[in-house]
Amino acid sequence: MLNRRHLRIKILHALYAFEQSKQKTIAQAEKELFHNLERMYEMYIYLLTVMVEIKEVAARRIEDNKNKRLPSPEDLNPNTRFVDNGLIDLLERNHPLNEAAKKHKVNWMGEGELLRKWFKQLAQTEEYQTYMKAEETDFKKDQEVILRLFKRHLINYPDLHEFFEEKSIFWADDLDLVASMSLKTMKTFTNSSDENHPILPLWKEPEDEIPFVKSLFRKAVMQSEEHGELLREHSDNWELDRIALMDTLLMKMALSEAREFPQIPTKVTLNEYIELSKYYSTPKSSNFINGVLDKLFALLKEEGKIKKLGRGLIT
């Protein structure tokens, strides 16, 4: 589920927190980093189960209407298309998802009011109403409407963002990635899927990604002073304390990555950190970081501190 760019973002967050807290050890900070990475999976489970919970709200409303003192013909013969939705049914019965929810203690208990609000909002959308009025449906149409409701509406609700921010201050930055992974997962279901249909793991290739996170975080911390000196010497007369903290952290990370991962081309590293600077630093940071890192990468190659291995990785 996690890609390298998002791993870099989480490491950047951890380095920033470590920089602000002078009392943490590297081991403590690393443990917190992996805890935050693991918690991303909780958000993934929340997003895969939210439509199941909203469906339960709709089902309870149908039953409440039937039990009115004077139910209308519509109350007695309700449109159950949404509560019978094929994709939601598969998600509700999915063993890997239910086991993951149990393992990570993810549930929507106590959020009834929020779920009722979301159902009311979704029920007013054009997508929902068109779906409910259609003459017929099938699994593909069931799937399409849930994907549209999720992507176009639910994921953009401010109170969904607030719900996740209350769970973790880091989840605001994780939502786009985790939402895209949730959509990707829901698209893999078909009308022939059974209860054991797989969901995504947290780590795509744990044997590669976990060592990448550990090594890059540790090296960025341990080489911080050395790289700070390099930045002081080669930042076009800028004093280090005048450079934005996020710029400094991004450049120190980039230098550690270029030195410690011979299989990653320097061009890839340079481009990745320029892109990160566009989201996490000042408007002018990308050009500044590009110029400084380009100069320092060339210097460290001359000194033999950056060595790339393998065909196509020399530059």
HELIX and SHEET records of a PDB file:
HELIX    1   1 ARG A    4  GLN A   20  1                                  17    
HELIX    2   2 ILE A   26  LYS A   66  1                                  41    
HELIX    3   3 PRO A   73  LEU A   76  1                                   4    
HELIX    4   4 GLY A   86  ARG A   93  1                                   8    
HELIX    5   5 HIS A   95  LYS A  103  1                                   9    
HELIX    6   6 GLY A  112  ALA A  123  1                                  12    
HELIX    7   7 GLU A  126  LYS A  133  1                                   8    
HELIX    8   8 PHE A  139  ARG A  148  1                                  10    
HELIX    9   9 LEU A  149  HIS A  153  3                                   5    
HELIX   10  10 LEU A  154  ASN A  156  5                                   3    
HELIX   11  11 PRO A  158  LYS A  167  1                                  10    
HELIX   12  12 TRP A  171  LYS A  187  1                                  17    
HELIX   13  13 PRO A  206  MET A  222  1                                  17    
HELIX   14  14 SER A  224  GLU A  233  1                                  10    
HELIX   15  15 LEU A  240  ARG A  242  5                                   3    
HELIX   16  16 LEU A  245  GLU A  260  1                                  16    
HELIX   17  17 THR A  266  TYR A  280  1                                  15    
HELIX   18  18 SER A  285  GLU A  302  1                                  18    
END                                                                             
